[in-house]
Amino acid sequence: MQLQSLINIRRDLHQIPELGFQETKTQAYLLEYIASLPQQHLEVKTWRTGILVKVAGTNPYETIAYRADMDGLPIQEQTDYSFQSVHSGNMHACGHDFHMTIAIGALTNLATHPAEQNVLFLFQPAEESPGGALSMMESEEMKAWWPDKIFALHIAPELPIGTISSREGLLFANTSELFMDFKGKGGHAAFPHMTKDMVVAASHLIVGAQQIVARNVDPLDSAVLTFGKMTAGHVQNGIAETARLEGTMRTFLPETMERLKQRVEALVEGNEMIHDCSITIDYGSNYYQVYNSGNLVESFRHIVEQQDYVYQEARPAMTGEDFGYMLRDIPGFMFWLGVDSPHGLHHNQLQPKEEALRVGVDVVEATIRNLK
Ligand SMILES: CC(=O)N[C@@H](CCC[C@H](N)C(=O)O)C(=O)O
């Protein structure tokens, strides 16, 4: 498939980012494209807003799957692209437009020149939140086409084009979302003694939370607790009755996540007493670590090097991915694809270079055909 065709598809998808399990336009776009391919080797199913495409092999001894996530993020795009998101407030700021386009590129080639084994393309909704991998795996559609091996990629803004990076074992962390709702008593800014100020309570909790990792996690282990969003109050001269914190926790060890949750709960109890308020905790969605199968990563490294791309050993990252659930039950791996963007993942100016689409398709197709 020509680079320009890949670019056109990526740009179309980039314009219509949709949040988890709302990917109806994205699904319709992909289904229309898939229907335009030669159909003799293809079978297509939908599951919620996702799609499963099976390409029959010429001498099938197993099924290998490639998974592409489909959802965008609730971020207002600030790029100067002529093909900016037309869904105000949503953006493909995590590269899922790339992931889907690369799947489409490899699928297009395989539809006319199938591999020996069966290939399953999984277009999976809701990676960012609330997580689609686990429920997709539990669906009748996926159970009927259960693969023997699986892999996926993620764009890496900090790596140059042509560089591929992965590692055996742990690649991404265990994650838990963290939502806290504060309820106190609002009032006039001039009468603080008659109120329970939730701006102060939430600020106090944020500062206290900075000690949780620093003083409860073994320095040789790793964890992160980040609050990415804080909302409270209505007016500059009023005292806020409610506040909400939204964040995420990341750990390399599953047991460290349990420790973080215990300490968060203790901190919340303490803050309720100090500020005479109520605080509820919701852990939202939790993702299982991404743990790569060693022998498959080794085979993958050979495939990358045979294609004259650069293979670089990755460090584990505190990113999360619900693809971890797929790797928990199916041998496989995930890798980083260099896209050389000056701005990183989840940034409102993420601008991956489109030449990386060609590299992605080459590597995915070669992996499907040659992974041992
Ligand atoms: C690759 C990537 O950026 N993934 C997301 C996954 C988010 C999981 C969940 N919504 C959370 O925030 O815990 C990430 O932020 O790492």
PDBQT file of the ligand as one rigid body, heavy atoms in Angstrom, charges set to zero:
ROOT
HETATM    1  C1  LIG A 401      -0.421   4.204  26.269  1.00  0.00    +0.000 C 
HETATM    2  C2  LIG A 401      -1.173   5.057  27.200  1.00  0.00    +0.000 C 
HETATM    3  O1  LIG A 401      -0.921   6.253  27.273  1.00  0.00    +0.000 OA
HETATM    4  N1  LIG A 401      -2.118   4.476  27.914  1.00  0.00    +0.000 N 
HETATM    5  C3  LIG A 401      -2.873   5.143  28.922  1.00  0.00    +0.000 C 
HETATM    6  C4  LIG A 401      -3.783   4.167  29.599  1.00  0.00    +0.000 C 
HETATM    7  C5  LIG A 401      -4.694   4.837  30.601  1.00  0.00    +0.000 C 
HETATM    8  C6  LIG A 401      -5.238   3.934  31.655  1.00  0.00    +0.000 C 
HETATM    9  C7  LIG A 401      -6.174   4.625  32.608  1.00  0.00    +0.000 C 
HETATM   10  N2  LIG A 401      -7.100   5.519  31.983  1.00  0.00    +0.000 N 
HETATM   11  C8  LIG A 401      -5.372   5.360  33.672  1.00  0.00    +0.000 C 
HETATM   12  O2  LIG A 401      -5.172   6.574  33.544  1.00  0.00    +0.000 OA
HETATM   13  O3  LIG A 401      -4.969   4.728  34.648  1.00  0.00    +0.000 OA
HETATM   14  C9  LIG A 401      -1.926   5.770  29.953  1.00  0.00    +0.000 C 
HETATM   15  O4  LIG A 401      -2.299   6.844  30.487  1.00  0.00    +0.000 OA
HETATM   16  O5  LIG A 401      -0.843   5.242  30.236  1.00  0.00    +0.000 OA
ENDROOT
TORSDOF 0
